[in-house]
Amino acid sequence: MATMIAITPTIKLRMQALQAATKYEETMRRVEPVLRDRENLVKAAGKLNALSGILRERIEPLRVIDTLTQILPDDAALQSLHLSGTKVSMSGQAADSAQLMQKLGQHPGIREVKAPSPAIRLQTSSKESFSIEFVLDPAYFGTSELQAAEGGASGDASAVTVSPTPRPPASVRGAP
């Protein structure tokens, strides 16, 4: 009888340990799909953070074209515009290319304005043929303002080339 009394607490503890192990295994089987979903969610969040970083530095080409349309004087004409990451190269004709470079340099979001080759005055007109390069600020021209939550992907894959198209007469554009 004394042996039974001495063994009873040990048997009781052993039974509790077996019950706890069974409950633990049952709980692990029930939460396994949830843990798998959580792991997938963490992976997806990592991918979204990486994509957000890329988009934060992406330049919005339409904003660049709109800004250039506002900056360029009416007598200027672009012949080519190349946007590669944050770098813009453009060439065309204007009455005063130095003044155009100065206006570009004063605009917020545009920096490092330079002419890779000198402007050439055309003999048949009063315009100069120019080639200008500058760098855009992703905080100003990026997609960050388009995304409410957060703020170029550099490289040839993001390069955009725009060729000029004839501009319709003022009467067609809606001007009086």
N, C-alpha and C positions, 0 to 999 in steps of 0.2 A: 504494500500500500504506500509506503514511504517513497518507493521508486516511482510509482505512478504520480504521486504528488510532485515529485521533483521533475519528472519528464513533462507534465502537462503544460507548464509555461513555455517550454521549448517547442512542443508540438503546436501550441497555439500561435507562437511567433512564426513557425514554419508555414502554417496555413495562411497567415496574413501575408507573408512574403510571396507565396504562390498566387494568392488572390491579386496582390498588387502587380505581379508580373503579368498575369492574365489581363488585367484591366489596362496595363500599359500597352501591351500588344494590340488589344482591341482599339484603344485610342489612336495608336499609330496607324492602324489600318483605316480608321475613319478620317484622319487628317491628311493622309497621304495625297489624295487629289488636291486638297487645299494647298499643301506645301508645294506640289508640282506647279499649280497655278501661280503661287507666289514667286517661285523661281522664274517662271516665264515672264511674269510681270516685271521683275527686277531686270531681266535681260532686255525686255522691250524698253524700259525706262532708260537703260544705258544707251541703247541705239537712238532713242529720241534725243537724249542729251548730246550725242555726237552729231546728229543731224541738225540740231538747234545751233551748235557751234559753227557748222558749215553755213547755215542760212544766215547767221548773224553777220557774216562777212560777205555775203552775196550782194552784188550790186544789181539794182533794179534798172534795166536798160531803158524802160519807158520814162522813168524820172530823169535819167541823164539826157535823153533826147528832148524832153520837155524843157529842161533847164537850158540846154544849148539853144533851143528855139527862142527862148526869152533873152538870152545874153547876146546872141549874134545880131548885128545890125541888119536892117532890111536890105542893104546893098551887098551883103555877104552871101556867098553861096558855098555850101559844102559839097565837095566832090566825093569824099569818102570819110567814113567814120568807123573806127575799129575799136571795140571794147573787149579787152582781155583781162579778166579779173578786175583789178582796181585801176588798171592802166588804160588810158584812152589816147588814141592817135587819130588825128583828123587832118584833112587837107582840103583846100578850097581856094576861093578868091575873096578878097575884101579890099576896101579902099585903104584901110590902115591896119595892117596885121599887128603892129606893135600895140596899138590901142586895144585891139581885140585880146591880145595876150594879157594886157593889164586888167581888162574887165574880167577875164577868166580868173586871174590870180586874186582878185578882190572878192570873188564869190565864195561864200562859206561852203565848205565841203570839197573845194577844188584846191589842190596844192601842187607844188613842184611843176609849175607851168614852164615849159621850155620849147624852143624851136630847134629840132634836130638839124635843120638846114635853113640857110638864110632865105628870107622872102625875096621873090623876084618880081620886079615891076614889069607888067606886060606892056609891050610896045603899042599894041593896038587899042588899049584901054587905059583907064586911070586906076585900075585895080592891081593888087599884088597877089601873086600866087604864094600861098603859105602852107606850111606843115607844122603842126603844133602837137605836142604831147603833154599830158598832165596825169596826175594821180587823183583818184576820187577817195573820199573818206567814207568807209562803209557805214559809219554812224549817221551820216547825212543822206547818202544815196542808197543805203542798204534796205533790205526788206524788214528791218527791225521796226520801223514805224508802221509798216503794214500789218505786222503781227502785234497784237495788243500785249502779249505776255513778255516777249523778249525782242532785243535788237534784231574780195571775191575769191569765193572759191577760186583761187588762181589756177591758171593752167589753160591749155588749149581747148579742153573740153567745154569750158564756159565762154569761149570766145564768140562774140557776136559781131557780124559785119553788116553794116547798113549801107545800101546804095541809094543815091538820091533819086527821088521821084519828082516829076514836075509838080509844082505847086499850082493849084487852081486859081483862077482870077479872083479878085476880091469879091466880085458880085456872086460867084458860086460859093465862096466860103461863108457867106452870110453878112458881109460887111455892107453898109449902105453905100 
